[in-house]
Amino acid sequence: MNHDQLIKGTNRVAIYSTAALFYWVFVFLIITAFDLKIFREHITEIFYLSLLGIFAILGGALILNVMSNLSKISTVMSVERGGSTPIKKPSRFALVAIALSFPIICGVLFAGNSFSAEKKKHFLVSAAQSLIAENKSELTSIANYQFSIDYVKKAEQTLGVIKKD
C-alpha cells in the first residue's frame, strides 16, 4: 500500500466520521432543545449517550488531526516528485442532499415524538377504560354521594383498591 492510498483512505474515514459526528450532534440538540421523547427512557441512558458524544468529539478531533498531518506529508512528497494535488469539490447534488437532510432528520424526529406521544396516550386511555370496566360497581357507588361516615369509609376503601390496580 503506497502513501497516497493511505492518505486517501484516512481522509475518507475522517470525512465520514466527522459527518456522522455532525449529524449525531444535530439530532441530540434537536431532541434536547425541543424535549422530544423519542429515545429518552431513563436519565442514566441520557448520561451515557452524552459520554458517547464526548468520546465521539474527541475521536473526530483525533481523526482530523491525523488527516491534516497526512495531507501535509502528501503535499510535500507530491511537490518533491513534481506533481500537484488536485482538490476535488463536492458536486451540487451532494451539497443539496446534505442541506435537505437536516430538515428531513428534524421531521423524522418530530414524527417519532408525535408517534410516541400518541402511543402513550392510547396506552393511558386503554388502562383507564379497563380500570373503569373492572371497578364499575364500586365507581357507581361512589357517584351516589351521601353525607355519612360509612360512605366516606367505603369511598376511601374503593379508591384504595382502584389505586393499587
Backbone as JSON Lines, residues from 0, in Angstrom:
{"i":0,"aa":"M","n":[0.86,-1.18,0.0],"ca":[0.0,0.0,0.0],"c":[0.9,1.24,0.0]}
{"i":1,"aa":"N","n":[0.7,2.12,-0.98],"ca":[1.54,3.32,-1.02],"c":[0.95,4.44,-0.16]}
{"i":2,"aa":"H","n":[1.7,5.51,-0.04],"ca":[1.31,6.62,0.83],"c":[0.03,7.3,0.37]}
{"i":3,"aa":"D","n":[-0.13,7.45,-0.95],"ca":[-1.32,8.13,-1.46],"c":[-2.6,7.38,-1.12]}
{"i":4,"aa":"Q","n":[-2.57,6.05,-1.23],"ca":[-3.75,5.25,-0.88],"c":[-4.07,5.37,0.62]}
{"i":5,"aa":"L","n":[-3.03,5.37,1.44],"ca":[-3.23,5.51,2.88],"c":[-3.83,6.86,3.22]}
{"i":6,"aa":"I","n":[-3.33,7.91,2.58],"ca":[-3.85,9.26,2.84],"c":[-5.29,9.37,2.36]}
{"i":7,"aa":"K","n":[-5.6,8.84,1.16],"ca":[-6.97,8.89,0.66],"c":[-7.92,8.13,1.58]}
{"i":8,"aa":"G","n":[-7.5,6.95,2.02],"ca":[-8.34,6.16,2.93],"c":[-8.57,6.87,4.25]}
{"i":9,"aa":"T","n":[-7.5,7.45,4.8],"ca":[-7.63,8.17,6.06],"c":[-8.51,9.39,5.9]}
{"i":10,"aa":"N","n":[-8.37,10.1,4.8],"ca":[-9.22,11.27,4.55],"c":[-10.69,10.88,4.44]}
{"i":11,"aa":"R","n":[-10.97,9.78,3.76],"ca":[-12.36,9.33,3.65],"c":[-12.94,8.98,5.02]}
{"i":12,"aa":"V","n":[-12.16,8.24,5.8],"ca":[-12.62,7.87,7.14],"c":[-12.88,9.13,7.97]}
{"i":13,"aa":"A","n":[-11.97,10.08,7.89],"ca":[-12.12,11.31,8.67],"c":[-13.35,12.1,8.23]}
{"i":14,"aa":"I","n":[-13.57,12.2,6.95],"ca":[-14.72,12.95,6.44],"c":[-16.02,12.26,6.84]}
{"i":15,"aa":"Y","n":[-16.1,10.95,6.68],"ca":[-17.32,10.23,7.04],"c":[-17.57,10.27,8.54]}
{"i":16,"aa":"S","n":[-16.54,10.1,9.34],"ca":[-16.74,10.12,10.79],"c":[-17.1,11.53,11.28]}
{"i":17,"aa":"T","n":[-16.52,12.55,10.66],"ca":[-16.87,13.92,11.02],"c":[-18.32,14.22,10.64]}
{"i":18,"aa":"A","n":[-18.74,13.77,9.47],"ca":[-20.13,13.97,9.05],"c":[-21.09,13.23,9.99]}
{"i":19,"aa":"A","n":[-20.73,12.01,10.37],"ca":[-21.57,11.26,11.3],"c":[-21.64,11.96,12.65]}
{"i":20,"aa":"L","n":[-20.52,12.48,13.1],"ca":[-20.48,13.21,14.37],"c":[-21.35,14.47,14.28]}
{"i":21,"aa":"F","n":[-21.28,15.17,13.16],"ca":[-22.07,16.39,12.97],"c":[-23.57,16.07,13.02]}
{"i":22,"aa":"Y","n":[-23.98,14.99,12.34],"ca":[-25.38,14.59,12.37],"c":[-25.8,14.16,13.77]}
{"i":23,"aa":"W","n":[-24.94,13.44,14.48],"ca":[-25.26,13.0,15.84],"c":[-25.5,14.2,16.75]}
{"i":24,"aa":"V","n":[-24.63,15.18,16.66],"ca":[-24.77,16.39,17.47],"c":[-26.07,17.12,17.1]}
{"i":25,"aa":"F","n":[-26.4,17.18,15.82],"ca":[-27.63,17.82,15.37],"c":[-28.86,17.11,15.96]}
{"i":26,"aa":"V","n":[-28.88,15.8,15.87],"ca":[-30.01,15.03,16.4],"c":[-30.11,15.23,17.91]}
{"i":27,"aa":"F","n":[-28.99,15.17,18.6],"ca":[-29.01,15.33,20.06],"c":[-29.49,16.72,20.45]}
{"i":28,"aa":"L","n":[-29.07,17.74,19.71],"ca":[-29.51,19.11,20.0],"c":[-31.01,19.28,19.76]}
{"i":29,"aa":"I","n":[-31.53,18.7,18.69],"ca":[-32.96,18.8,18.4],"c":[-33.77,18.11,19.49]}
{"i":30,"aa":"I","n":[-33.33,16.91,19.88],"ca":[-34.05,16.17,20.92],"c":[-34.02,16.95,22.23]}
{"i":31,"aa":"T","n":[-32.88,17.51,22.56],"ca":[-32.74,18.24,23.82],"c":[-33.48,19.57,23.78]}
{"i":32,"aa":"A","n":[-33.34,20.31,22.7],"ca":[-33.94,21.64,22.61],"c":[-35.46,21.6,22.62]}
{"i":33,"aa":"F","n":[-36.04,20.63,21.93],"ca":[-37.5,20.56,21.84],"c":[-38.09,19.54,22.79]}
{"i":34,"aa":"D","n":[-37.27,18.96,23.64],"ca":[-37.69,17.99,24.65],"c":[-38.52,16.87,24.02]}
{"i":35,"aa":"L","n":[-37.99,16.31,22.93],"ca":[-38.67,15.22,22.25],"c":[-38.48,13.93,23.04]}
{"i":36,"aa":"K","n":[-39.5,13.1,23.09],"ca":[-39.47,11.86,23.87],"c":[-39.38,10.66,22.93]}
{"i":37,"aa":"I","n":[-38.36,10.62,22.1],"ca":[-38.23,9.53,21.14],"c":[-37.38,8.41,21.72]}
{"i":38,"aa":"F","n":[-36.2,8.77,22.15],"ca":[-35.26,7.77,22.66],"c":[-35.15,7.83,24.17]}
{"i":39,"aa":"R","n":[-35.7,8.82,24.79],"ca":[-35.46,9.08,26.2],"c":[-36.32,8.18,27.06]}
{"i":40,"aa":"E","n":[-35.69,7.26,27.8],"ca":[-36.42,6.41,28.72],"c":[-35.94,6.61,30.14]}
{"i":41,"aa":"H","n":[-34.64,6.65,30.31],"ca":[-34.07,6.78,31.65],"c":[-32.98,7.84,31.62]}
{"i":42,"aa":"I","n":[-32.83,8.55,32.7],"ca":[-31.84,9.63,32.77],"c":[-30.43,9.07,32.67]}
{"i":43,"aa":"T","n":[-30.2,7.85,33.15],"ca":[-28.87,7.25,33.08],"c":[-28.47,7.02,31.63]}
{"i":44,"aa":"E","n":[-29.41,6.59,30.82],"ca":[-29.11,6.37,29.42],"c":[-28.73,7.68,28.73]}
{"i":45,"aa":"I","n":[-29.37,8.78,29.12],"ca":[-29.03,10.08,28.55],"c":[-27.61,10.45,28.94]}
{"i":46,"aa":"F","n":[-27.25,10.18,30.17],"ca":[-25.89,10.46,30.62],"c":[-24.88,9.66,29.8]}
{"i":47,"aa":"Y","n":[-25.13,8.37,29.61],"ca":[-24.21,7.55,28.82],"c":[-24.16,8.03,27.37]}
{"i":48,"aa":"L","n":[-25.28,8.47,26.85],"ca":[-25.3,9.0,25.49],"c":[-24.46,10.26,25.4]}
{"i":49,"aa":"S","n":[-24.51,11.09,26.43],"ca":[-23.68,12.29,26.46],"c":[-22.2,11.93,26.51]}
{"i":50,"aa":"L","n":[-21.86,10.92,27.3],"ca":[-20.47,10.46,27.33],"c":[-20.04,9.95,25.96]}
{"i":51,"aa":"L","n":[-20.92,9.24,25.3],"ca":[-20.62,8.75,23.96],"c":[-20.36,9.93,23.02]}
{"i":52,"aa":"G","n":[-21.16,10.99,23.16],"ca":[-20.96,12.19,22.34],"c":[-19.61,12.84,22.58]}
{"i":53,"aa":"I","n":[-19.2,12.9,23.84],"ca":[-17.89,13.48,24.16],"c":[-16.78,12.64,23.53]}
{"i":54,"aa":"F","n":[-16.89,11.32,23.67],"ca":[-15.87,10.46,23.07],"c":[-15.87,10.57,21.55]}
{"i":55,"aa":"A","n":[-17.05,10.74,20.96],"ca":[-17.13,10.91,19.51],"c":[-16.45,12.2,19.07]}
{"i":56,"aa":"I","n":[-16.64,13.27,19.83],"ca":[-15.98,14.54,19.5],"c":[-14.47,14.39,19.61]}
{"i":57,"aa":"L","n":[-14.01,13.73,20.68],"ca":[-12.57,13.51,20.82],"c":[-12.02,12.65,19.68]}
{"i":58,"aa":"G","n":[-12.76,11.61,19.32],"ca":[-12.33,10.77,18.21],"c":[-12.3,11.52,16.89]}
{"i":59,"aa":"G","n":[-13.31,12.36,16.67],"ca":[-13.34,13.17,15.45],"c":[-12.17,14.14,15.39]}
{"i":60,"aa":"A","n":[-11.83,14.73,16.53],"ca":[-10.68,15.65,16.56],"c":[-9.39,14.9,16.26]}
{"i":61,"aa":"L","n":[-9.24,13.71,16.82],"ca":[-8.05,12.91,16.57],"c":[-7.93,12.54,15.09]}
{"i":62,"aa":"I","n":[-9.03,12.11,14.51],"ca":[-9.01,11.73,13.09],"c":[-8.69,12.93,12.21]}
{"i":63,"aa":"L","n":[-9.29,14.09,12.52],"ca":[-8.99,15.28,11.72],"c":[-7.53,15.69,11.85]}
{"i":64,"aa":"N","n":[-6.96,15.52,13.04],"ca":[-5.55,15.82,13.23],"c":[-4.68,14.9,12.4]}
{"i":65,"aa":"V","n":[-4.96,13.61,12.45],"ca":[-4.19,12.66,11.65],"c":[-4.35,12.97,10.16]}
{"i":66,"aa":"M","n":[-5.57,13.3,9.74],"ca":[-5.83,13.6,8.33],"c":[-5.02,14.81,7.87]}
{"i":67,"aa":"S","n":[-4.99,15.86,8.68],"ca":[-4.25,17.06,8.25],"c":[-2.75,16.8,8.21]}
{"i":68,"aa":"N","n":[-2.25,16.04,9.16],"ca":[-0.82,15.71,9.14],"c":[-0.47,14.87,7.93]}
{"i":69,"aa":"L","n":[-1.3,13.89,7.61],"ca":[-1.03,13.06,6.43],"c":[-1.16,13.88,5.15]}
{"i":70,"aa":"S","n":[-2.08,14.82,5.12],"ca":[-2.22,15.68,3.94],"c":[-0.98,16.54,3.73]}
{"i":71,"aa":"K","n":[-0.42,17.06,4.82],"ca":[0.81,17.85,4.71],"c":[1.96,17.0,4.19]}
{"i":72,"aa":"I","n":[2.08,15.8,4.72],"ca":[3.14,14.9,4.26],"c":[2.93,14.58,2.79]}
{"i":73,"aa":"S","n":[1.71,14.32,2.38],"ca":[1.41,14.0,0.99],"c":[1.75,15.17,0.07]}
{"i":74,"aa":"T","n":[1.42,16.39,0.5],"ca":[1.71,17.56,-0.32],"c":[3.21,17.72,-0.51]}
{"i":75,"aa":"V","n":[3.96,17.56,0.54],"ca":[5.42,17.68,0.45],"c":[5.98,16.61,-0.46]}
{"i":76,"aa":"M","n":[5.53,15.38,-0.32],"ca":[6.03,14.3,-1.16],"c":[5.63,14.5,-2.62]}
{"i":77,"aa":"S","n":[4.42,15.02,-2.86],"ca":[3.95,15.24,-4.22],"c":[4.74,16.35,-4.89]}
{"i":78,"aa":"V","n":[5.03,17.41,-4.15],"ca":[5.79,18.52,-4.71],"c":[7.21,18.07,-5.03]}
{"i":79,"aa":"E","n":[7.79,17.22,-4.2],"ca":[9.13,16.7,-4.45],"c":[9.17,15.88,-5.72]}
{"i":80,"aa":"R","n":[8.08,15.18,-6.06],"ca":[8.01,14.37,-7.28],"c":[7.66,15.21,-8.51]}
{"i":81,"aa":"G","n":[7.26,16.45,-8.27],"ca":[6.93,17.31,-9.4],"c":[5.46,17.3,-9.76]}
{"i":82,"aa":"G","n":[4.65,16.7,-8.97],"ca":[3.21,16.64,-9.24],"c":[2.46,17.66,-8.41]}
{"i":83,"aa":"S","n":[1.19,17.68,-8.59],"ca":[0.34,18.56,-7.79],"c":[-0.81,17.74,-7.22]}
{"i":84,"aa":"T","n":[-1.4,18.21,-6.16],"ca":[-2.51,17.5,-5.54],"c":[-3.81,18.18,-5.96]}
{"i":85,"aa":"P","n":[-4.61,17.47,-6.75],"ca":[-5.88,18.06,-7.18],"c":[-6.87,18.08,-6.02]}
{"i":86,"aa":"I","n":[-7.61,19.18,-5.92],"ca":[-8.63,19.32,-4.89],"c":[-9.98,19.08,-5.55]}
{"i":87,"aa":"K","n":[-10.7,18.11,-5.03],"ca":[-11.99,17.74,-5.6],"c":[-13.09,18.46,-4.83]}
{"i":88,"aa":"K","n":[-13.9,19.24,-5.56],"ca":[-15.01,19.96,-4.93],"c":[-16.25,19.07,-4.93]}
{"i":89,"aa":"P","n":[-17.06,19.19,-3.88],"ca":[-18.29,18.4,-3.86],"c":[-19.27,18.87,-4.94]}
{"i":90,"aa":"S","n":[-20.03,17.93,-5.47],"ca":[-20.98,18.27,-6.54],"c":[-22.17,19.06,-5.96]}
{"i":91,"aa":"R","n":[-22.88,19.71,-6.85],"ca":[-24.06,20.48,-6.45],"c":[-25.11,19.56,-5.84]}
{"i":92,"aa":"F","n":[-25.24,18.34,-6.41],"ca":[-26.2,17.37,-5.89],"c":[-25.85,16.99,-4.45]}
{"i":93,"aa":"A","n":[-24.57,16.77,-4.17],"ca":[-24.15,16.4,-2.81],"c":[-24.45,17.53,-1.83]}
{"i":94,"aa":"L","n":[-24.2,18.76,-2.23],"ca":[-24.48,19.89,-1.36],"c":[-25.98,20.04,-1.08]}
{"i":95,"aa":"V","n":[-26.81,19.86,-2.12],"ca":[-28.26,19.95,-1.94],"c":[-28.75,18.8,-1.05]}
{"i":96,"aa":"A","n":[-28.2,17.6,-1.27],"ca":[-28.6,16.44,-0.45],"c":[-28.24,16.66,1.02]}
{"i":97,"aa":"I","n":[-27.07,17.21,1.28],"ca":[-26.67,17.49,2.66],"c":[-27.58,18.55,3.27]}
{"i":98,"aa":"A","n":[-27.86,19.6,2.51],"ca":[-28.72,20.67,3.03],"c":[-30.13,20.18,3.3]}
{"i":99,"aa":"L","n":[-30.66,19.3,2.47],"ca":[-32.02,18.79,2.65],"c":[-32.1,17.71,3.73]}
{"i":100,"aa":"S","n":[-30.98,17.08,4.05],"ca":[-31.02,16.01,5.03],"c":[-31.37,16.52,6.42]}
{"i":101,"aa":"F","n":[-30.98,17.74,6.76],"ca":[-31.26,18.27,8.1],"c":[-32.76,18.49,8.34]}
{"i":102,"aa":"P","n":[-33.5,19.12,7.41],"ca":[-34.95,19.23,7.64],"c":[-35.63,17.86,7.66]}
{"i":103,"aa":"I","n":[-35.14,16.93,6.86],"ca":[-35.73,15.59,6.84],"c":[-35.51,14.9,8.19]}
{"i":104,"aa":"I","n":[-34.29,14.99,8.72],"ca":[-34.0,14.4,10.03],"c":[-34.86,15.04,11.1]}
{"i":105,"aa":"C","n":[-34.99,16.36,11.04],"ca":[-35.81,17.08,12.02],"c":[-37.27,16.61,11.92]}
{"i":106,"aa":"G","n":[-37.78,16.47,10.72],"ca":[-39.15,15.99,10.53],"c":[-39.35,14.58,11.06]}
{"i":107,"aa":"V","n":[-38.37,13.71,10.83],"ca":[-38.46,12.34,11.33],"c":[-38.45,12.33,12.86]}
{"i":108,"aa":"L","n":[-37.63,13.18,13.47],"ca":[-37.59,13.25,14.93],"c":[-38.93,13.72,15.5]}
{"i":109,"aa":"F","n":[-39.51,14.75,14.89],"ca":[-40.81,15.24,15.37],"c":[-41.91,14.22,15.12]}
{"i":110,"aa":"A","n":[-41.84,13.5,14.0],"ca":[-42.83,12.45,13.74],"c":[-42.69,11.33,14.77]}
{"i":111,"aa":"G","n":[-41.47,10.97,15.11],"ca":[-41.25,9.95,16.15],"c":[-41.77,10.4,17.5]}
{"i":112,"aa":"N","n":[-41.56,11.67,17.82],"ca":[-42.08,12.21,19.07],"c":[-43.61,12.16,19.09]}
{"i":113,"aa":"S","n":[-44.22,12.54,17.98],"ca":[-45.69,12.5,17.89],"c":[-46.2,11.07,18.0]}
{"i":114,"aa":"F","n":[-45.53,10.14,17.35],"ca":[-45.91,8.73,17.42],"c":[-45.8,8.21,18.85]}
{"i":115,"aa":"S","n":[-44.71,8.56,19.54],"ca":[-44.53,8.12,20.93],"c":[-45.61,8.7,21.82]}
{"i":116,"aa":"A","n":[-45.95,9.97,21.64],"ca":[-46.99,10.61,22.45],"c":[-48.35,9.96,22.19]}
{"i":117,"aa":"E","n":[-48.65,9.66,20.94],"ca":[-49.92,9.03,20.6],"c":[-50.0,7.62,21.19]}
{"i":118,"aa":"K","n":[-48.9,6.9,21.14],"ca":[-48.85,5.55,21.7],"c":[-49.06,5.59,23.21]}
{"i":119,"aa":"K","n":[-48.43,6.57,23.87],"ca":[-48.57,6.72,25.32],"c":[-50.02,7.09,25.67]}
{"i":120,"aa":"K","n":[-50.61,7.98,24.88],"ca":[-52.0,8.39,25.11],"c":[-52.93,7.19,24.98]}
{"i":121,"aa":"H","n":[-52.72,6.4,23.93],"ca":[-53.55,5.21,23.71],"c":[-53.41,4.23,24.88]}
{"i":122,"aa":"F","n":[-52.21,4.05,25.37],"ca":[-51.97,3.16,26.5],"c":[-52.69,3.65,27.75]}
{"i":123,"aa":"L","n":[-52.58,4.96,28.02],"ca":[-53.23,5.51,29.21],"c":[-54.75,5.43,29.12]}
{"i":124,"aa":"V","n":[-55.31,5.72,27.95],"ca":[-56.76,5.65,27.77],"c":[-57.25,4.21,27.93]}
{"i":125,"aa":"S","n":[-56.55,3.25,27.34],"ca":[-56.98,1.86,27.47],"c":[-56.83,1.37,28.91]}
{"i":126,"aa":"A","n":[-55.79,1.82,29.61],"ca":[-55.64,1.45,31.02],"c":[-56.77,2.03,31.86]}
{"i":127,"aa":"A","n":[-57.15,3.27,31.59],"ca":[-58.25,3.9,32.33],"c":[-59.58,3.2,32.03]}
{"i":128,"aa":"Q","n":[-59.79,2.83,30.77],"ca":[-61.03,2.15,30.41],"c":[-61.12,0.78,31.08]}
{"i":129,"aa":"S","n":[-60.02,0.05,31.12],"ca":[-60.06,-1.26,31.77],"c":[-60.24,-1.11,33.28]}
{"i":130,"aa":"L","n":[-59.66,-0.07,33.86],"ca":[-59.83,0.2,35.28],"c":[-61.29,0.52,35.6]}
{"i":131,"aa":"I","n":[-61.91,1.31,34.75],"ca":[-63.32,1.65,34.93],"c":[-64.19,0.4,34.76]}
{"i":132,"aa":"A","n":[-63.88,-0.42,33.75],"ca":[-64.68,-1.63,33.5],"c":[-64.56,-2.62,34.65]}
{"i":133,"aa":"E","n":[-63.38,-2.75,35.22],"ca":[-63.17,-3.71,36.32],"c":[-63.84,-3.24,37.61]}
{"i":134,"aa":"N","n":[-63.96,-1.96,37.8],"ca":[-64.48,-1.42,39.06],"c":[-65.75,-0.6,38.86]}
{"i":135,"aa":"K","n":[-66.59,-1.04,37.92],"ca":[-67.79,-0.27,37.58],"c":[-68.75,-0.15,38.76]}
{"i":136,"aa":"S","n":[-69.0,-1.23,39.47],"ca":[-69.96,-1.16,40.58],"c":[-69.44,-0.28,41.71]}
{"i":137,"aa":"E","n":[-68.13,-0.36,41.99],"ca":[-67.56,0.48,43.04],"c":[-67.64,1.96,42.67]}
{"i":138,"aa":"L","n":[-67.35,2.26,41.42],"ca":[-67.41,3.66,40.97],"c":[-68.85,4.18,40.98]}
{"i":139,"aa":"T","n":[-69.8,3.31,40.66],"ca":[-71.2,3.71,40.7],"c":[-71.61,4.04,42.13]}
{"i":140,"aa":"S","n":[-71.12,3.24,43.08],"ca":[-71.49,3.51,44.48],"c":[-70.86,4.82,44.96]}
{"i":141,"aa":"I","n":[-69.69,5.17,44.47],"ca":[-69.05,6.43,44.84],"c":[-69.82,7.61,44.23]}
{"i":142,"aa":"A","n":[-70.39,7.42,43.05],"ca":[-71.1,8.5,42.36],"c":[-72.35,8.93,43.13]}
{"i":143,"aa":"N","n":[-72.94,8.03,43.88],"ca":[-74.14,8.35,44.67],"c":[-73.69,8.88,46.03]}
{"i":144,"aa":"Y","n":[-73.34,10.13,46.08],"ca":[-72.77,10.73,47.29],"c":[-73.8,10.84,48.41]}
{"i":145,"aa":"Q","n":[-73.34,10.5,49.61],"ca":[-74.19,10.6,50.8],"c":[-73.37,11.25,51.91]}
{"i":146,"aa":"F","n":[-74.03,11.97,52.79],"ca":[-73.36,12.62,53.91],"c":[-73.33,11.66,55.11]}
{"i":147,"aa":"S","n":[-72.4,10.67,55.03],"ca":[-72.3,9.73,56.15],"c":[-70.87,9.22,56.27]}
{"i":148,"aa":"I","n":[-70.53,8.77,57.45],"ca":[-69.2,8.21,57.71],"c":[-69.02,6.91,56.95]}
{"i":149,"aa":"D","n":[-70.06,6.11,56.86],"ca":[-69.98,4.83,56.15],"c":[-69.64,5.06,54.67]}
{"i":150,"aa":"Y","n":[-70.26,6.07,54.08],"ca":[-69.99,6.38,52.68],"c":[-68.52,6.78,52.5]}
{"i":151,"aa":"V","n":[-68.01,7.64,53.37],"ca":[-66.63,8.1,53.26],"c":[-65.66,6.94,53.41]}
{"i":152,"aa":"K","n":[-65.92,6.05,54.36],"ca":[-65.05,4.88,54.56],"c":[-65.09,3.95,53.34]}
{"i":153,"aa":"K","n":[-66.29,3.73,52.81],"ca":[-66.43,2.86,51.62],"c":[-65.74,3.5,50.41]}
{"i":154,"aa":"A","n":[-65.88,4.8,50.24],"ca":[-65.23,5.51,49.13],"c":[-63.72,5.44,49.27]}
{"i":155,"aa":"E","n":[-63.23,5.6,50.5],"ca":[-61.78,5.51,50.74],"c":[-61.27,4.11,50.4]}
{"i":156,"aa":"Q","n":[-62.0,3.11,50.79],"ca":[-61.61,1.72,50.51],"c":[-61.63,1.46,49.01]}
{"i":157,"aa":"T","n":[-62.66,1.93,48.34],"ca":[-62.78,1.72,46.89],"c":[-61.65,2.42,46.14]}
{"i":158,"aa":"L","n":[-61.38,3.66,46.52],"ca":[-60.29,4.39,45.85],"c":[-58.93,3.74,46.13]}
{"i":159,"aa":"G","n":[-58.76,3.18,47.31],"ca":[-57.52,2.45,47.62],"c":[-57.35,1.23,46.72]}
{"i":160,"aa":"V","n":[-58.44,0.5,46.49],"ca":[-58.39,-0.68,45.61],"c":[-58.07,-0.25,44.18]}
{"i":161,"aa":"I","n":[-58.73,0.81,43.71],"ca":[-58.51,1.29,42.35],"c":[-57.07,1.8,42.2]}
{"i":162,"aa":"K","n":[-56.56,2.45,43.2],"ca":[-55.19,2.98,43.16],"c":[-54.18,1.86,43.02]}
{"i":163,"aa":"K","n":[-54.42,0.73,43.68],"ca":[-53.5,-0.41,43.62],"c":[-53.52,-1.1,42.27]}
{"i":164,"aa":"D","n":[-54.64,-1.03,41.57],"ca":[-54.74,-1.67,40.25],"c":[-53.81,-0.95,39.31]}
